[in-house]
Amino acid sequence: MIEIQSLSSDSTESIDLNRWNQMEIDGSIMTDNERSSEIKILFGSETGTAEEFAFDIENSLQTGGYRCSVSDMEDYNNADLASEGLVLIVTSTYGNGEAPYNAEELYMWLETEEVELNQTSFAVCALGDSGYPNFAQAGKDFDKFLGEKGAQRILPRTELDAVFDEPVEPFIEKLMEWLDENGKRYLL
Ligand SMILES: Cc1cc2nc3c(=O)[nH]c(=O)nc-3n(C[C@H](O)[C@H](O)[C@H](O)COP(=O)(O)O)c2cc1C
């Protein structure tokens, strides 16, 4: 059975579409032209599943006519988050609910830096294994951190359980629906 859990009941997980075009940084409104018009897909992965899903997402979005690119989180310049238009986080979880190695730096940066991401929108695809006590915790944390920094959540977090081999396609479908309604700026 394929199951996608959307944990939208947390108070930190509301989706604020009204703020999509009202993005304020340091008191000044950022225009659409100042934000990146390319969707950035960031993956955190140790054994390659989240990485593969990130490239599946890129492939589908590009086929749908959208501008996007994939980056390994450890190769990404964290400060660029503030000027992204839309960031998709695809990450697994390791240890005792920790981020994978290549995601640690970005995770720590988001947890500790005082940054405002008011002009950035995001969605999280959190991979995990429900056999572990802290299921998909790294993705849950990224989702929380981004929300706390003022970024706009475009979709409730999607959690994919390795126990059921849950595929990434339903996440892609939800993304495409959102983009078809709201994502003209990312069209090629
Ligand atoms: C040593 C180890 C520890 C793990 N710890 C967790 C965990 O704490 N919580 C969780 O949800 N999944 C945990 N997982 C499962 C992985 O997150 C899951 O298999 C994921 O799909 C791997 O994705 P990746 O190939 O992109 O790294 C763990 C897996 C391994 C091998």
PDBQT file of the ligand as one rigid body, heavy atoms in Angstrom, charges set to zero:
ROOT
HETATM    1  C1  LIG A 201      22.071   3.338  10.080  1.00  0.00    +0.000 C 
HETATM    2  C2  LIG A 201      20.740   3.865   9.669  1.00  0.00    +0.000 A 
HETATM    3  C3  LIG A 201      20.046   4.726  10.507  1.00  0.00    +0.000 A 
HETATM    4  C4  LIG A 201      18.785   5.207  10.166  1.00  0.00    +0.000 A 
HETATM    5  N1  LIG A 201      18.101   6.010  11.049  1.00  0.00    +0.000 NA
HETATM    6  C5  LIG A 201      16.852   6.414  10.734  1.00  0.00    +0.000 A 
HETATM    7  C6  LIG A 201      16.100   7.191  11.651  1.00  0.00    +0.000 A 
HETATM    8  O1  LIG A 201      16.533   7.538  12.759  1.00  0.00    +0.000 OA
HETATM    9  N2  LIG A 201      14.841   7.580  11.287  1.00  0.00    +0.000 N 
HETATM   10  C7  LIG A 201      14.306   7.229  10.082  1.00  0.00    +0.000 A 
HETATM   11  O2  LIG A 201      13.166   7.590   9.813  1.00  0.00    +0.000 OA
HETATM   12  N3  LIG A 201      14.996   6.494   9.174  1.00  0.00    +0.000 NA
HETATM   13  C8  LIG A 201      16.254   6.085   9.474  1.00  0.00    +0.000 A 
HETATM   14  N4  LIG A 201      16.963   5.341   8.562  1.00  0.00    +0.000 N 
HETATM   15  C9  LIG A 201      16.339   4.994   7.277  1.00  0.00    +0.000 C 
HETATM   16  C10 LIG A 201      16.746   5.894   6.099  1.00  0.00    +0.000 C 
HETATM   17  O3  LIG A 201      16.437   7.262   6.340  1.00  0.00    +0.000 OA
HETATM   18  C11 LIG A 201      15.985   5.426   4.847  1.00  0.00    +0.000 C 
HETATM   19  O4  LIG A 201      16.419   4.121   4.528  1.00  0.00    +0.000 OA
HETATM   20  C12 LIG A 201      16.159   6.323   3.661  1.00  0.00    +0.000 C 
HETATM   21  O5  LIG A 201      15.293   5.926   2.626  1.00  0.00    +0.000 OA
HETATM   22  C13 LIG A 201      17.589   6.325   3.141  1.00  0.00    +0.000 C 
HETATM   23  O6  LIG A 201      17.699   7.338   2.173  1.00  0.00    +0.000 OA
HETATM   24  P1  LIG A 201      19.095   7.692   1.458  1.00  0.00    +0.000 P 
HETATM   25  O7  LIG A 201      19.436   6.502   0.608  1.00  0.00    +0.000 OA
HETATM   26  O8  LIG A 201      18.782   8.871   0.600  1.00  0.00    +0.000 OA
HETATM   27  O9  LIG A 201      20.094   7.996   2.485  1.00  0.00    +0.000 OA
HETATM   28  C14 LIG A 201      18.220   4.850   8.905  1.00  0.00    +0.000 A 
HETATM   29  C15 LIG A 201      18.936   4.013   8.049  1.00  0.00    +0.000 A 
HETATM   30  C16 LIG A 201      20.165   3.507   8.409  1.00  0.00    +0.000 A 
HETATM   31  C17 LIG A 201      20.893   2.582   7.466  1.00  0.00    +0.000 C 
ENDROOT
TORSDOF 0
